């Protein structure tokens, strides 16, 4: 069985920024859908699915942050997976 290589610290940092941008985008989409469609009934399902996707993304970020602290305790920081807004870049940058 081959051993998989873990993410480098730089790869964690890049992934953290990208996932933060994705979460921001999901939040913006949720706000947009919530303002355009009913909060209950069939029309609310897309917004609820966006909330579920955001929750799944948050759980993935938390797990990756735990891995970061285990793999690189000397350089780990909460801002890797939860960067300040000014440190985030859009997916198109």
C-alpha positions as CSV (number, residue, x, y, z in Angstrom):
1,X,0.0,0.0,0.0
2,X,1.4,3.4,-0.9
3,X,1.4,6.1,1.6
4,X,-0.2,9.4,0.6
5,X,1.6,12.6,1.2
6,X,-0.1,15.2,3.4
7,X,-0.7,18.8,2.4
8,X,2.2,21.1,2.9
9,X,1.8,24.1,5.1
10,X,1.6,26.3,1.9
11,X,-1.1,24.0,0.4
12,X,-3.1,24.3,3.6
13,X,-2.8,28.1,3.4
14,X,-3.9,28.2,-0.2
15,X,-6.8,25.8,0.4
16,X,-7.9,27.8,3.5
17,X,-8.2,31.0,1.4
18,X,-10.1,29.2,-1.4
19,X,-12.5,27.5,1.0
20,X,-13.2,30.8,2.8
21,X,-14.0,32.4,-0.6
22,X,-16.4,29.5,-1.3
23,X,-18.1,30.0,2.0
24,X,-18.5,33.7,1.4
25,X,-20.0,33.0,-2.0
26,X,-22.5,30.4,-0.5
27,X,-23.5,33.0,2.1
28,X,-24.1,35.6,-0.6
29,X,-26.2,33.2,-2.6
30,X,-28.2,32.3,0.4
31,X,-29.0,35.9,1.1
32,X,-30.0,36.4,-2.5
33,X,-32.3,33.4,-2.5
34,X,-33.8,34.2,0.8
35,X,-34.7,37.7,-0.5
36,X,-36.2,36.3,-3.7
37,X,-38.1,33.2,-2.6
38,X,-40.4,32.0,0.2
39,X,-38.8,30.7,3.4
40,X,-41.1,27.7,3.6
41,X,-42.5,25.2,1.1
42,X,-40.9,23.9,-2.1
43,X,-39.6,27.3,-3.2
44,X,-37.4,27.4,-0.1
45,X,-35.5,24.1,-0.9
46,X,-32.7,25.7,-3.0
47,X,-31.8,28.1,-0.1
48,X,-31.9,25.2,2.4
49,X,-29.6,23.2,0.2
50,X,-27.2,26.1,0.1
51,X,-27.2,26.3,3.9
52,X,-26.5,22.5,4.0
53,X,-23.6,23.0,1.6
54,X,-22.2,25.8,3.7
55,X,-22.5,23.7,6.8
56,X,-20.6,20.8,5.1
57,X,-17.9,23.2,4.0
58,X,-17.6,24.5,7.5
59,X,-17.2,21.0,8.8
60,X,-14.5,20.3,6.2
61,X,-12.6,23.5,7.1
62,X,-12.7,22.5,10.8
63,X,-11.3,19.0,10.0
64,X,-8.6,20.5,7.8
65,X,-7.7,22.9,10.6
66,X,-7.4,20.0,13.0
67,X,-5.1,18.3,10.5
68,X,-3.0,21.5,10.1
69,X,-2.5,21.7,13.9
70,X,-1.5,18.1,14.1
71,X,0.9,18.2,11.1
72,X,2.4,21.7,11.6
73,X,1.9,22.7,15.2
74,X,4.7,25.3,15.1
75,X,3.2,27.3,12.2
76,X,-0.5,26.6,12.5
77,X,-2.9,29.5,13.1
78,X,-6.6,29.8,13.1
79,X,-6.3,32.4,10.3
80,X,-5.2,29.6,7.9
81,X,-8.7,28.2,7.4
82,X,-10.5,31.3,8.7
83,X,-8.6,34.1,7.1
84,X,-9.4,37.8,7.7
85,X,-11.6,39.2,4.9
86,X,-8.7,41.3,3.5
87,X,-6.6,38.2,3.2
88,X,-9.1,36.3,1.0
89,X,-8.9,36.2,-2.7
90,X,-11.7,35.4,-5.1
91,X,-11.7,32.2,-7.0
92,X,-11.1,34.3,-10.2
93,X,-8.0,36.1,-8.9
